[in-house]
């Protein structure tokens, strides 16, 4: 079937409109703590670190857009004004001190402007504040185990639950944390390298066998927040989600009491009972 120019134009216009509509859907369906269909932006921030990451990302996006448009404009100007037809007798100018100083200094200043907030963000992520509680996340093939050494030394496994929503992110036992408290997360790998990542909190840290890594987050909103193992760790790498439930202080205290009983029979907790027996 041959299309006229008008038909092709209308088809292209239709595609552009559809693309814009998808884009709009992405933001319309954006949900806190989990991915949304056609989402193209970062997940909504639920921690100070993620708020900073989002700001830095937006800042860089604006900056590179301005630079790219500026360079494109210069190129278009050169093509139009200085081609052989429009400019048959080229200028023989070889140096211009002012412009040479400018095109050296301006990029340096831009890089300094990027470096300052970049380092500030790095320090925010890596300089771990005094923690209100510590949770140890152990990556295993292919699920996570969470230990609460500050709250009764219990540990439990968190496996993906097929029947739970959101699909491939729901788990049987969520990691539970109190809202507005600084949580220190220790990560370790039991077998191979995994990676503990929760986008809404802006954390992603490798869980390596024989090495304890640490990071932190302060969840500023209650609700469910999902992440995934982010280091290719074997055949079920895609099926070891991370689900973090952020609750109030009272709810957290109640959960700790329940969890101590519920997970008492977990063989992983034997270290606690051995410790008690030795005393
Ligand atoms: Cu993994």
Boltz pocket constraint, residues with backbone or C-beta under 6 A from the ligand:
constraints:
  - pocket:
      binder: B
      contacts: [[A, 139], [A, 140], [A, 193], [A, 194], [A, 195], [A, 229], [A, 230], [A, 231], [A, 232], [A, 233], [A, 237], [A, 240]]
      max_distance: 6.0
